[in-house]
Amino acid sequence: MASSLHNTSFLCSDFHVRNLLGVSVDADEHILITCKGVVKLYNVLDRRQVRSWSTKSWHPFTSAAVTVPATNNLAVVINGNSISQWSREEDDIDNVKRYNFESPIHQLLVSGDKVYTVFTNGEIEELQSALSTRRETKPGFLQEGEIITYVQIIESTSTALIAAKRKEASCTKLYELQLNQSGGRSPRGYDLAVADCTLTGLCALSSSILITLWSSGDMYSFDLRNDSLEKLPGKKHATETSVIPSKSTKILELSPSHIAIIGMGKGDEGGLIVLRDLPFAMTVCCRKLKMYHDPPLAWVTPDGIVVAEGGSLALIPYTVKESNLATVFGTKASEDCEYTSEVCRSWNLGTEEAVPVEAQETIYTNKSTELTHIMRDLKKDTLTESLLVTHLVDILLEKKKTRLLNETLDTFRDIPEACLVNIANYYLSCDNADFEGLCKCPQMETKCVIPGDEPEEVTCPFGLAKAHFINGLLRKPFTDILLSPELYRLGFDNALSLIQYLHFLLAAGEALLVPEESSRMPSVAQASSWLSLLLDTKYQHLVMTSQVDIHRLLLSCFTQVNNLRVFLEGLMDMEPLVKRVVEAKVLPPQMNSSSYSLERLTIT
């Protein structure tokens, strides 16, 4: 799989963004979310809060809480001049001892199995050592008026980088200091500047490479190991064109070969995440955000990028893979060459070796001749898949190429949400006869009876062929925050038809519990997501209508979703018993009485 940013998922929203201090990694699948008044332990996998610890408003937290690897306790800075540590079993941290310091504290940083205390004057000291000398004034090296804007510990070289700046100055100074060296000389500050430009983002990579982004859009790369700091900012690496470079950005390291840039997108006031490939100095993909925060609020965790999305926190999983020419030019860009060879010959040795699968596939692979010709006629030069498909869909809709639209949905992986809505509007506006004979359609039930006190018959609103084409649309991946605003463009009659079809899929049991590559049917999760977004975007029109049929449809939708929920809860209640049966374990005595009862589950 090539490098990419995946669909955004919601984490939590019970806080105000202005109070958010940071997110740090805890144990597996858990993170710590720190606001000024509370620290929350959050399970990323289950999307739920495990527990929280709060403080009085007159003793606010002033930096993100961290996990101390040696003890598994939590530590946080309070009021900028004291540190509190507590165990996870502690309920009231106001009763926990606090360690007051003579020197103000900027933040706590975790590096490997150690926690470091970063003081506002630039001094960095291990936490345990700092606690034992807290009554002493830390010498520091930052001049009066200099404020820390960035600090990062490079574990491989046991060094720390600190960027500091005066409020009235336009130039940032960079300091490099060796950790755990007492009695050393104060590090010298070096100017980090480019003529007529402002520094808007920087990141020190684990490979000791410093990446900087400037207001002109130029990105510079500097080797901290081999180059003298007098040569800052290094050599020009690339030009960033996706975000507005003059606005504050945040750069995160995802891997030695990939970074993410979070900034303001062009054309609107929303945010944008850009995934960049460093060896090839190119943008791999982008993901829009609802809102741009200044400065951007984003952190890297093992589960993905946690980012402030509007008034909530969202998780954006990612995949990064070291690129080669095959992945860069084979799968991401539209090639001029339509055919690929099966082997490649070494220039020097004359030996033959198998070509990677990625190199044997271009953007024209697995496309029909007619669709390939239309793609070539676009004459858009080299484009990424998502950009090319936008132009392609517009042409196919204009020419009413229904079969080719279906092929586009099947063969292109990355289709923007705006294109999905455009195709949906077109499909739903067509008659059933317009889809007949365009392709072979698998059999599907067109009627079902919902059992109950008053059995209800539900009929598929579309013909078999039209339903087949709609299924191909519903199976495509999307991001809810991007699809939701686009659905407002979907006509109400078309939206109502789609709601009826989604209701039929859930009621008839046609939607799959688990997505299958070999099946064209959407999953329960996909059908439910589409239904939820349609009800949300068409809510006012639906509730204000006087049509009894629409009210019955909404009531039936609610009934089916509620039945699914009850059914799944019943399965979850049986899980412990089924697990013991599968593992051939004997039930404990207290469970032999009547802790479990097998109830008849009615699937509706």
Summary of the structure (lengths in Angstrom):
residues: 604
radius of gyration: 28.7
end to end distance: 38.2
largest distance: 85.2
contacts: 1765
relative contact order: 0.06
helix: 29%
strand: 29%
